[in-house]
Amino acid sequence: MAIKRLKAQPLPADFLDRLQKFTTNASTGSLYTGERKAVTSPFFEGQLGWVGVGTVEDVEEAFTLARRAQPMWAAKPVKYRAALLNRFHDLVKENRELLADIVQLETGKDRTAAYDEILDVMNNARYYANIAEDELEMKARPGAFPVITKTVQQRVPKGIVGQISPWNYPLALGISDALAALVAGNAVVAKPDLNTPFSNIISLNLLLNAGLPRDVFQIVTGTGREVGQAIAQRCDYLMFTGSTQTGKILGEVVGERLVGFSAELGGKNPMIIAPDADIEAHIDTIATACFSNSGQLCVSIERIYVPDAIFDRFINEFRDATERITLGTGLNWNYQMGSLINQDQLDTVQKFVDDAVAKGATVVTGGKPRPDLGPFFFEPTVLTDVSDDVDLLTQEVFGPVVYVQRVADTDEAIRLANSTSYGLNASVFGAPDTAWEIAEQVEAGGVTINDGYAATWASVSTPLGGVKQSGVARRHGPEGLTKYTEVKNISEQRIMSMRGPKQLPRRYYGQLMTTALDLGKKLRFLP
C-alpha cells in the first residue's frame, strides 16, 4: 500500500493567532467561563485551544438572548436575510484556506474531504439565498368558493431552532442546515461536538462579519447529555445529525412537547455492482465511496454486492484501487486519506474487524492500525466471506472498512441491500438503463448511480435524508427551508357568508353545497 510517511509535527507558527482572530467573542460566555475542555488534533502535536463545558444555565441564557433577538430578525425582509447569506458565501470563499486548515486539524481528515465541507457550505448558502424569497413569500391559494373566498398561505418562522451537530463534518453539518433556518427568520442555538468546536465558531464569526445580529445565533459548547438535552427541551424545532440511538432519545424529548424534529441518523449503506458495470472506469470512484474521510461519513458505503459472474474480476480491481490510496498527515494535498478522529473510534473499528476475522472473514487488504503515521490511523480495509453472525454485517462501522459479498444476480443484491433497518444512502454502478432500474427498487433516501454519494449530496435542489431507522424529515431542497416554518392559512370571506345568502332557506343549504361540490368535481375546480 502506498504510504506518505509524514510524522506528527508542531502546529504552523501563525495558526493559533489566526484561530484566535476568528473565535474571540464569537460565541456565548459559556465558551470562556467555567470548566474548560482542551481541543486537540488527531495528527498534530500541541493543543489547538480550549472551549468551555457548558451547563443548563448557559443554554438557558443562550435561549434568552436568542428569543429576544429573533422577532427583530424575523421582521427583516426575506431579501435582506438572503443578501446576508450571499455575503457569508463570499466570506467563506475568501477564508477557505483557514477553514480547510481548522477542519483538518480538528478531524484529521485529508484536504480534499476538508474542501468538500467548504464547498457544501457555499453551495447551501447560494441555493437558499436564491430560493428564499419565492419559497417564503405570501402565496395566493384557491379559496373555498371563487370570488367570495380569498385565501393566502403565509410562512412564519418556528422561532428558535436547536441544532446538534457531529464531529465528522463539523463545518458542513455545523452551519449548512443553520443557514436555511436563519434565512427563514429563525434564531439558532447550536451545540457542536466537543471534539470539533472551532469550525462552528469560525462560521459564526463569518456570519457576524456578514451582518448577522449577534444574538440571533448562539453556540453553547458542552456534552450531549447536558447541553444537547437542554437544547432539545427548549427549542421550537430540533435539527440533529448523529446516531440512530441518540436520535431516538432526542425524538422522545421533543415529542413530549409536540415540537418538530429533523434528523439524519445512521446508515449501513449498500452498493450494487451490476453485471454490465464498467468496473475499470469506475473502480477508483468506488474506492472513494468507501474510504473518503476514512469512512467516517454517514453516507459512506460499507457493503458491496457483486454478481458471481464478475466477482473475481471486481475484487481484484477493488483490492488494487484500495491499495493505491495514500495515507498521510499535514495541511496539504499530498495524500488521499487521513486519520480517524480519536482512540475511541480506532478501538471501534478494530473491534469490528477483529470480530469478523475471528468468525471466518477474509482480509483482502488492510485490516490494521498504522501507528507509524499517527495514533489513530487505520488502513482502508476490504473483507470478504463475512458470516451471518458478524457484527459489521448489519451494524454501522463508521470507519474505513467495507465488505464485499458474492451474489447470484441483481435480484439477490437488491434483496440484501434492502434487508437492514437502515435506509440512508445507496449506490449502483452499471449501464444507465440497468442502474436506473435497480435504483428505483432500493430502499434509501438517496441512491447515486455511478458514484458513491457526491452526486446526490451536492444536488441541493432535491431533498435528501433517510428512511426507516436512518432519519426523519429532509435537508436540502425547498423542504430543507420550509421545515423551519409554520404555514398559516389566512382566508377572507367576502360578499356573503359561507352558509349562503340570508334569504336562502336552511333546508336548501345542503343541496346547494352538494351541487356546488359536484360541479367543482366535473370542472376540476380546486379545491
Backbone torsions as a table, in degrees:
resi	resn	phi	psi	omega
1	MET	NA	134.5	-179.2
2	ALA	-72.4	128.9	-175.7
3	ILE	-129.0	132.0	169.6
4	LYS	-91.2	109.3	-173.8
5	ARG	-86.2	83.2	-179.2
6	LEU	-112.2	114.1	-177.2
7	LYS	-77.6	159.9	174.7
8	ALA	-57.8	143.2	-175.1
9	GLN	-140.3	164.0	178.3
10	PRO	-65.9	159.6	176.3
11	LEU	-64.0	151.0	172.7
12	PRO	-53.2	141.6	-170.9
13	ALA	-56.0	-37.0	-175.0
14	ASP	-98.1	5.2	-171.5
15	PHE	-64.8	-48.5	-176.9
16	LEU	-62.7	-34.3	176.4
17	ASP	-64.8	-43.6	179.0
18	ARG	-65.5	-39.5	-180.0
19	LEU	-64.1	-44.8	-178.4
20	GLN	-62.7	-36.8	178.1
21	LYS	-57.3	-35.8	-174.9
22	PHE	-96.9	-2.1	-178.6
23	THR	-118.4	-24.3	-177.1
24	THR	-58.8	127.8	177.8
25	ASN	59.1	23.6	-179.3
26	ALA	-90.1	-11.2	-177.3
27	SER	-136.5	-170.3	-177.3
28	THR	-70.9	167.6	-179.6
29	GLY	-60.6	-21.8	-178.4
30	SER	-61.9	-19.2	-180.0
31	LEU	-71.2	-26.1	-170.0
32	TYR	-121.2	9.4	179.7
33	THR	-129.0	162.3	176.1
34	GLY	73.2	-154.9	-178.0
35	GLU	-63.1	140.9	-179.2
36	ARG	-108.2	147.4	174.6
37	LYS	-121.6	119.8	178.2
38	ALA	-69.0	140.9	176.4
39	VAL	-111.6	121.4	-177.8
40	THR	-118.6	174.9	-179.2
41	SER	-112.8	143.3	178.1
42	PRO	-64.0	-24.5	-176.3
43	PHE	-135.9	11.7	173.9
44	PHE	-120.3	147.7	177.4
45	GLU	-75.9	154.0	175.1
46	GLY	92.2	168.2	-178.4
47	GLN	-95.8	131.2	176.9
48	LEU	-70.6	-33.9	-177.4
49	GLY	162.1	-157.9	178.6
50	TRP	-148.2	158.8	173.0
51	VAL	-134.2	161.7	176.8
52	GLY	-78.3	149.2	174.0
53	VAL	-92.9	101.0	-172.1
54	GLY	-66.6	160.8	-179.5
55	THR	-121.6	175.0	175.5
56	VAL	-59.8	-37.3	179.3
57	GLU	-63.4	-37.8	177.3
58	ASP	-64.4	-41.7	177.9
59	VAL	-63.4	-42.5	178.8
60	GLU	-59.8	-43.1	178.2
61	GLU	-64.4	-40.8	178.7
62	ALA	-61.7	-42.2	178.8
63	PHE	-68.4	-35.0	177.0
64	THR	-61.3	-46.3	179.1
65	LEU	-65.3	-43.0	-177.8
66	ALA	-66.3	-40.5	-179.6
67	ARG	-68.4	-30.0	177.3
68	ARG	-71.3	-34.4	-175.3
69	ALA	-87.8	-27.1	-170.5
70	GLN	-61.4	-43.2	-179.4
71	PRO	-59.2	-38.9	178.9
72	MET	-67.3	-37.2	178.0
73	TRP	-67.7	-42.5	179.6
74	ALA	-64.9	-28.3	-179.7
75	ALA	-74.2	-16.0	176.6
76	LYS	-66.3	143.6	176.8
77	PRO	-59.9	147.6	178.3
78	VAL	-55.9	-38.2	179.4
79	LYS	-59.2	-37.3	178.0
80	TYR	-65.1	-45.8	-179.0
81	ARG	-67.4	-37.2	178.2
82	ALA	-65.6	-37.8	178.6
83	ALA	-62.3	-35.3	177.2
84	LEU	-62.3	-41.4	177.7
85	LEU	-61.5	-37.8	178.1
86	ASN	-66.2	-39.2	177.0
87	ARG	-66.6	-39.9	176.9
88	PHE	-61.4	-43.1	176.4
89	HIS	-51.4	-46.8	-176.9
90	ASP	-69.0	-34.8	178.3
91	LEU	-69.9	-36.3	174.9
92	VAL	-62.4	-44.9	177.7
93	LYS	-59.9	-44.5	-177.4
94	GLU	-64.0	-34.8	-176.0
95	ASN	-107.0	25.6	-173.9
96	ARG	-62.9	-32.8	-178.7
97	GLU	-70.1	-42.3	176.1
98	LEU	-63.1	-43.0	179.4
99	LEU	-62.0	-42.3	177.4
100	ALA	-63.0	-40.0	178.4
101	ASP	-59.4	-50.4	-174.8
102	ILE	-68.5	-36.2	177.0
103	VAL	-62.8	-45.4	178.1
104	GLN	-62.4	-44.1	-177.1
105	LEU	-65.8	-39.1	-179.1
106	GLU	-72.0	-36.3	-171.2
107	THR	-105.6	-26.1	-173.7
108	GLY	83.5	8.8	-176.9
109	LYS	-79.5	167.4	178.5
110	ASP	-75.5	165.1	-174.9
111	ARG	-64.5	-37.3	179.9
112	THR	-62.1	-45.3	179.1
113	ALA	-64.8	-35.1	176.7
114	ALA	-65.1	-42.1	178.9
115	TYR	-67.9	-29.7	173.9
116	ASP	-55.6	-38.2	179.2
117	GLU	-66.5	-43.0	179.7
118	ILE	-62.5	-44.9	179.6
119	LEU	-64.2	-36.4	178.4
120	ASP	-63.8	-44.4	179.6
121	VAL	-62.6	-45.6	178.8
122	MET	-62.8	-41.4	-178.9
123	ASN	-62.2	-44.6	179.7
124	ASN	-68.5	-40.6	178.6
125	ALA	-60.6	-46.6	179.6
126	ARG	-62.2	-46.3	-175.3
127	TYR	-63.9	-49.2	-176.2
128	TYR	-72.6	-28.7	172.5
129	ALA	-63.9	-36.2	-177.1
130	ASN	-75.0	-35.4	-173.5
131	ILE	-99.7	-9.4	-170.0
132	ALA	-58.1	-48.3	-176.9
133	GLU	-59.8	-46.9	-177.1
134	ASP	-65.8	-40.8	-176.3
135	GLU	-76.1	-28.6	-172.7
136	LEU	-101.4	-11.0	-178.0
137	GLU	-68.5	157.6	174.8
138	MET	-63.1	135.3	-177.5
139	LYS	-125.1	130.9	175.2
140	ALA	-72.6	138.3	177.8
141	ARG	-127.2	155.4	176.4
142	PRO	-58.9	131.4	177.6
143	GLY	-82.7	179.9	-179.2
144	ALA	-61.1	-39.5	176.9
145	PHE	-134.9	139.6	177.6
146	PRO	-55.7	141.9	174.2
147	VAL	74.6	-51.8	-171.7
148	ILE	-84.0	-13.8	177.0
149	THR	-123.3	120.3	175.4
150	LYS	-107.0	127.1	-177.5
151	THR	-129.9	136.3	174.2
152	VAL	-130.3	154.1	175.8
153	GLN	-107.8	124.8	176.8
154	GLN	-114.9	137.4	174.8
155	ARG	-107.9	126.3	179.7
156	VAL	-121.2	146.8	-178.6
157	PRO	-64.2	151.3	178.4
158	LYS	-62.8	-38.9	-177.1
159	GLY	131.9	-99.2	178.8
160	ILE	-112.4	116.5	177.3
161	VAL	-92.2	125.0	172.4
162	GLY	-89.3	139.0	179.9
163	GLN	-133.0	128.7	176.3
164	ILE	-123.2	116.2	-173.2
165	SER	-118.8	155.3	-173.7
166	PRO	-93.5	179.7	-176.0
167	TRP	-87.7	-18.2	-168.6
168	ASN	-75.7	-31.1	173.4
169	TYR	-132.9	72.3	-168.6
170	PRO	-68.4	-26.5	178.3
171	LEU	-83.9	-54.4	-176.4
172	ALA	-63.0	-49.3	-177.6
173	LEU	-81.3	-13.0	178.0
174	GLY	-85.4	-17.7	-175.2
175	ILE	-135.2	-30.3	-173.5
176	SER	-60.4	-44.1	177.9
177	ASP	-66.7	-36.3	-179.0
178	ALA	-65.1	-30.4	-180.0
179	LEU	-60.5	-41.8	177.9
180	ALA	-65.2	-41.1	178.8
181	ALA	-63.3	-40.5	-178.6
182	LEU	-68.0	-46.2	-177.5
183	VAL	-67.2	-21.6	175.8
184	ALA	-78.6	-5.9	176.4
185	GLY	101.0	8.7	178.9
186	ASN	-87.4	160.6	161.1
187	ALA	-94.6	162.8	-176.8
188	VAL	-131.6	134.6	167.9
189	VAL	-117.2	117.8	-170.2
190	ALA	-119.3	145.1	171.5
191	LYS	-121.9	105.6	171.6
192	PRO	-77.9	165.6	175.7
193	ASP	-67.2	143.7	-178.6
194	LEU	-64.5	-22.5	177.4
195	ASN	-74.3	-24.8	-170.4
196	THR	-138.8	57.8	-173.9
197	PRO	-82.4	-25.6	-167.9
198	PHE	-71.9	-28.8	176.4
199	SER	-59.9	-41.6	179.3
200	ASN	-70.1	-39.8	-178.3
201	ILE	-67.7	-40.6	177.0
202	ILE	-63.3	-39.0	177.7
203	SER	-60.3	-42.0	177.6
204	LEU	-61.9	-41.5	178.4
205	ASN	-60.0	-42.4	179.4
206	LEU	-66.4	-36.7	175.9
207	LEU	-64.0	-40.4	176.9
208	LEU	-63.7	-42.0	177.5
209	ASN	-64.8	-27.4	177.9
210	ALA	-78.8	-10.1	175.8
211	GLY	116.0	6.3	179.0
212	LEU	-68.9	129.3	174.8
213	PRO	-55.6	137.4	-167.9
214	ARG	-54.3	-46.0	-170.3
215	ASP	-83.1	-1.8	-178.6
216	VAL	-70.4	-29.5	179.6
217	PHE	-123.0	117.6	179.6
218	GLN	-115.1	137.9	173.6
219	ILE	-116.7	129.5	173.8
220	VAL	-124.1	113.4	177.5
221	THR	-84.4	144.2	-179.8
222	GLY	164.5	-168.1	-177.0
223	THR	-85.1	156.7	175.4
224	GLY	-66.1	-36.7	-177.1
225	ARG	-62.1	-38.6	-177.2
226	GLU	-100.5	-59.6	-176.0
227	VAL	-71.2	-44.1	-180.0
228	GLY	-61.1	-46.4	178.2
229	GLN	-61.5	-41.8	-178.4
230	ALA	-64.4	-37.6	176.8
231	ILE	-65.5	-44.8	-179.6
232	ALA	-63.2	-29.7	-178.7
233	GLN	-80.2	-9.1	-174.5
234	ARG	-122.7	-20.4	-171.8
235	CYS	-75.7	162.7	176.3
236	ASP	-94.1	-10.7	175.1
237	TYR	-164.3	142.2	-177.0
238	LEU	-119.9	130.1	172.3
239	MET	-111.6	118.7	-177.1
240	PHE	-129.4	137.7	170.8
241	THR	-127.5	123.0	-177.9
242	GLY	170.4	-152.7	-174.0
243	SER	-77.2	155.8	177.0
244	THR	-62.6	-40.0	-179.2
245	GLN	-59.9	-48.5	179.5
246	THR	-68.2	-36.9	178.5
247	GLY	-59.1	-39.3	178.5
248	LYS	-65.3	-39.7	179.1
249	ILE	-63.4	-48.2	-179.8
250	LEU	-66.5	-35.1	177.2
251	GLY	-60.5	-37.4	176.8
252	GLU	-66.7	-38.8	-178.3
253	VAL	-63.7	-50.2	-179.0
254	VAL	-73.6	-29.4	179.8
255	GLY	-64.3	-34.0	178.2
256	GLU	-62.2	-27.8	179.2
257	ARG	-100.9	5.8	-178.2
258	LEU	56.1	43.4	178.5
259	VAL	-101.8	141.3	-179.7
260	GLY	-65.6	158.3	-169.4
261	PHE	-150.3	129.3	173.2
262	SER	-123.9	131.2	-175.0
263	ALA	-145.2	130.2	166.2
264	GLU	-105.8	120.5	-169.5
265	LEU	-116.3	-154.3	-172.8
266	GLY	-72.4	169.0	177.8
267	GLY	-153.0	155.9	170.7
268	LYS	-130.5	74.0	-161.0
269	ASN	-75.6	126.9	-177.7
270	PRO	-95.3	155.3	169.4
271	MET	-125.9	136.2	176.8
272	ILE	-114.6	126.3	176.2
273	ILE	-100.0	113.7	-179.9
274	ALA	-76.9	155.5	-179.5
275	PRO	-58.4	-27.7	-178.4
276	ASP	-98.1	17.4	177.7
277	ALA	-67.9	143.8	174.5
278	ASP	-86.6	85.5	-171.7
279	ILE	-61.6	-46.6	-176.8
280	GLU	-61.6	-39.2	-178.0
281	ALA	-70.2	-31.3	-171.6
282	HIS	-108.2	-0.1	-168.2
283	ILE	-63.6	-37.1	177.9
284	ASP	-68.3	-36.0	175.7
285	THR	-64.7	-38.4	177.6
286	ILE	-62.5	-42.9	178.1
287	ALA	-63.7	-40.9	177.8
288	THR	-60.9	-38.8	-179.6
289	ALA	-60.6	-27.2	-178.1
290	CYS	-93.7	-34.5	-166.4
291	PHE	-117.9	1.8	174.7
292	SER	-58.4	139.9	-177.5
293	ASN	53.4	35.1	179.4
294	SER	57.1	29.8	179.9
295	GLY	74.4	3.1	-179.1
296	GLN	-88.1	66.6	-170.9
297	LEU	-147.6	127.3	-174.2
298	CYS	-60.5	-27.4	-179.1
299	VAL	-102.6	10.8	180.0
300	SER	-66.5	145.6	179.0
301	ILE	-78.5	131.0	179.1
302	GLU	-120.1	-9.6	178.9
303	ARG	-146.5	140.0	-176.8
304	ILE	-128.5	131.6	179.2
305	TYR	-112.1	124.9	-173.4
306	VAL	-128.7	127.1	178.2
307	PRO	-59.9	146.5	-177.4
308	ASP	-54.0	-36.8	-174.4
309	ALA	-62.5	-26.6	-177.3
310	ILE	-121.6	8.8	-172.1
311	PHE	-61.2	-50.6	-175.2
312	ASP	-61.6	-42.7	178.2
313	ARG	-63.4	-42.4	-179.3
314	PHE	-63.8	-48.2	-173.5
315	ILE	-64.8	-33.5	177.1
316	ASN	-68.1	-44.4	178.7
317	GLU	-65.0	-40.1	-177.5
318	PHE	-69.0	-39.5	176.2
319	ARG	-60.0	-46.9	-179.0
320	ASP	-62.7	-41.8	-180.0
321	ALA	-65.1	-39.2	178.4
322	THR	-64.4	-40.9	-178.7
323	GLU	-74.7	-13.1	174.3
324	ARG	-81.2	-12.7	-178.6
325	ILE	-68.3	127.0	179.4
326	THR	-91.3	134.5	176.1
327	LEU	-102.0	146.9	179.3
328	GLY	-173.7	-173.7	-178.3
329	THR	-147.4	154.2	178.6
330	GLY	122.3	160.8	-177.9
331	LEU	-88.3	70.4	-175.9
332	ASN	-155.1	178.0	-177.3
333	TRP	-102.7	19.1	-168.1
334	ASN	-87.4	4.8	-179.8
335	TYR	-149.3	167.2	-173.0
336	GLN	-108.5	-19.4	-178.9
337	MET	-142.1	133.2	-178.3
338	GLY	-102.8	-144.4	-171.4
339	SER	-95.9	160.7	163.0
340	LEU	-72.4	167.1	-171.3
341	ILE	-73.0	-38.6	-175.2
342	ASN	-164.9	-177.2	-176.3
343	GLN	-65.7	-37.9	179.4
344	ASP	-59.5	-42.6	-179.3
345	GLN	-69.0	-39.0	176.3
346	LEU	-60.7	-44.3	179.7
347	ASP	-63.3	-38.3	179.6
348	THR	-63.7	-47.0	-180.0
349	VAL	-62.4	-45.9	-179.7
350	GLN	-60.7	-39.7	-179.6
351	LYS	-63.6	-42.3	178.6
352	PHE	-62.5	-44.8	-178.4
353	VAL	-67.0	-45.0	-179.5
354	ASP	-60.9	-41.0	179.1
355	ASP	-62.7	-43.5	-179.4
356	ALA	-64.9	-44.6	-178.1
357	VAL	-66.4	-40.8	179.3
358	ALA	-61.8	-25.5	-178.9
359	LYS	-102.7	19.9	169.6
360	GLY	104.1	1.5	-179.7
361	ALA	-68.8	149.2	177.2
362	THR	-99.9	130.0	175.6
363	VAL	-88.1	109.0	179.0
364	VAL	-72.6	-41.9	175.5
365	THR	-160.7	155.3	178.9
366	GLY	79.7	-144.4	176.0
367	GLY	95.0	5.1	-175.1
368	LYS	-135.1	151.2	170.4
369	PRO	-71.3	161.7	179.5
370	ARG	-127.1	74.4	-179.4
371	PRO	-63.9	-17.7	178.0
372	ASP	-68.3	-21.1	179.3
373	LEU	-94.4	-32.6	-177.5
374	GLY	171.1	167.2	-171.3
375	PRO	-67.7	-21.5	-172.2
376	PHE	-123.6	22.7	179.2
377	PHE	-81.3	142.3	174.9
378	PHE	-139.6	135.3	-177.1
379	GLU	-64.8	145.4	169.9
380	PRO	-60.5	129.9	-165.8
381	THR	-125.9	132.8	176.8
382	VAL	-120.4	128.4	179.9
383	LEU	-120.4	150.6	169.6
384	THR	-133.2	177.4	177.1
385	ASP	57.1	40.6	-179.7
386	VAL	-81.7	124.2	-176.2
387	SER	-81.2	168.1	-173.9
388	ASP	-68.3	-19.8	-176.6
389	ASP	-98.5	14.7	-179.1
390	VAL	-88.5	136.1	-176.1
391	ASP	-60.6	-41.7	-174.4
392	LEU	-73.5	-4.1	176.3
393	LEU	-62.8	-36.3	-176.3
394	THR	-126.4	-15.9	-177.3
395	GLN	-95.5	146.7	-179.5
396	GLU	-73.3	125.2	179.1
397	VAL	-83.5	-42.4	-176.9
398	PHE	59.8	49.5	178.7
399	GLY	-160.9	-178.7	-173.6
400	PRO	-81.4	60.0	-177.4
401	VAL	-135.0	129.1	177.5
402	VAL	-137.9	143.2	173.5
403	TYR	-112.0	146.4	-178.7
404	VAL	-114.3	129.5	-175.9
405	GLN	-121.9	132.7	176.6
406	ARG	-77.8	132.3	177.6
407	VAL	-129.1	161.9	-178.4
408	ALA	-71.1	-41.6	-175.7
409	ASP	-162.1	-178.3	-177.8
410	THR	-68.5	-27.1	177.0
411	ASP	-61.5	-44.2	177.1
412	GLU	-66.6	-38.5	178.8
413	ALA	-60.2	-44.4	179.1
414	ILE	-63.3	-43.4	179.6
415	ARG	-60.6	-45.1	179.7
416	LEU	-69.1	-37.9	178.2
417	ALA	-59.6	-34.6	-177.7
418	ASN	-91.6	6.2	-168.6
419	SER	-86.7	0.1	179.7
420	THR	-104.6	172.7	178.7
421	SER	-82.5	-4.2	179.8
422	TYR	-94.5	161.3	176.4
423	GLY	-164.9	59.8	-177.5
424	LEU	-93.2	-65.3	-177.3
425	ASN	-134.1	151.7	173.6
426	ALA	-146.1	161.1	-177.6
427	SER	-137.5	141.7	178.5
428	VAL	-131.2	129.8	174.3
429	PHE	-115.0	127.4	179.9
430	GLY	174.2	176.5	172.5
431	ALA	-59.0	144.9	-171.7
432	PRO	-49.4	-49.0	-177.4
433	ASP	-61.1	-43.4	179.5
434	THR	-65.8	-45.9	-175.9
435	ALA	-64.8	-40.5	178.5
436	TRP	-64.4	-39.1	179.0
437	GLU	-63.3	-41.0	178.0
438	ILE	-67.8	-45.8	-175.2
439	ALA	-57.1	-37.2	-178.3
440	GLU	-69.2	-14.1	-178.9
441	GLN	-101.8	-7.6	-177.6
442	VAL	-85.1	135.2	-177.8
443	GLU	-90.7	93.4	-180.0
444	ALA	-158.2	154.6	177.7
445	GLY	-69.1	-26.2	176.8
446	GLY	-142.5	136.9	175.9
447	VAL	-128.8	124.1	-177.0
448	THR	-108.9	129.6	-178.9
449	ILE	-99.3	127.7	179.5
450	ASN	56.1	34.2	170.1
451	ASP	-162.8	167.0	-176.3
452	GLY	-83.2	-51.5	-177.3
453	TYR	-160.0	-18.3	-170.0
454	ALA	-60.9	-39.4	-176.1
455	ALA	-64.7	-43.7	179.2
456	THR	-71.5	-40.5	-178.4
457	TRP	-64.4	-42.5	-175.9
458	ALA	-79.4	-13.7	178.1
459	SER	-82.3	73.4	-169.2
460	VAL	-71.4	-7.8	178.0
461	SER	-76.6	-10.6	-178.9
462	THR	-114.3	131.5	179.6
463	PRO	-58.2	146.5	-176.7
464	LEU	-141.1	135.7	177.9
465	GLY	-179.9	-166.7	-174.5
466	GLY	-108.4	158.9	171.3
467	VAL	-116.4	172.4	-176.8
468	LYS	55.4	-126.6	-176.4
469	GLN	-87.3	11.4	-175.8
470	SER	-100.0	6.1	173.2
471	GLY	145.4	172.3	174.8
472	VAL	-134.7	151.1	-178.2
473	ALA	63.4	-171.4	-173.2
474	ARG	-141.5	150.8	163.3
475	ARG	-105.1	165.9	-178.7
476	HIS	72.1	166.1	179.7
477	GLY	67.6	175.3	176.6
478	PRO	-55.4	-35.0	-180.0
479	GLU	-63.2	-31.5	178.0
480	GLY	-67.5	-17.2	175.2
481	LEU	-97.2	-49.8	-172.7
482	THR	-70.9	-18.2	177.3
483	LYS	-63.9	-21.3	179.2
484	TYR	-88.7	14.6	-179.6
485	THR	-128.6	159.1	168.5
486	GLU	-104.3	141.3	178.0
487	VAL	-94.6	126.5	178.7
488	LYS	-112.4	129.6	176.6
489	ASN	-96.8	117.4	176.5
490	ILE	-115.5	117.2	-177.0
491	SER	-125.8	136.8	178.0
492	GLU	-115.5	126.2	176.1
493	GLN	-95.9	127.6	-174.5
494	ARG	-123.9	158.0	173.1
495	ILE	72.8	-56.7	-179.0
496	MET	-147.7	164.2	179.3
497	SER	-68.3	156.3	172.5
498	MET	-60.6	-21.0	179.0
499	ARG	-80.7	-2.0	-179.3
500	GLY	97.2	176.4	-179.9
501	PRO	-64.8	152.2	-178.4
502	LYS	-57.6	-31.4	-175.5
503	GLN	-74.0	-13.1	-176.4
504	LEU	-74.7	121.9	176.7
505	PRO	-60.8	139.4	-175.8
506	ARG	-57.6	-31.3	-176.5
507	ARG	-67.7	-16.0	178.5
508	TYR	-94.8	-5.9	-175.4
509	TYR	-61.2	-49.9	-179.1
510	GLY	-61.5	-40.6	179.6
511	GLN	-64.9	-43.3	-180.0
512	LEU	-62.3	-45.4	-179.6
513	MET	-65.2	-40.5	179.0
514	THR	-62.4	-42.4	179.2
515	THR	-64.1	-42.1	-179.6
516	ALA	-63.5	-43.2	179.9
517	LEU	-68.1	-37.4	177.9
518	ASP	-64.3	-41.0	178.1
519	LEU	-64.1	-40.9	178.1
520	GLY	-61.5	-38.5	177.8
521	LYS	-62.8	-44.6	-178.0
522	LYS	-67.5	-36.0	-178.7
523	LEU	-89.3	-1.9	-177.6
524	ARG	58.5	38.2	178.3
525	PHE	-79.7	136.5	178.1
526	LEU	-104.8	138.7	2.8
527	PRO	-81.7	NA	NA
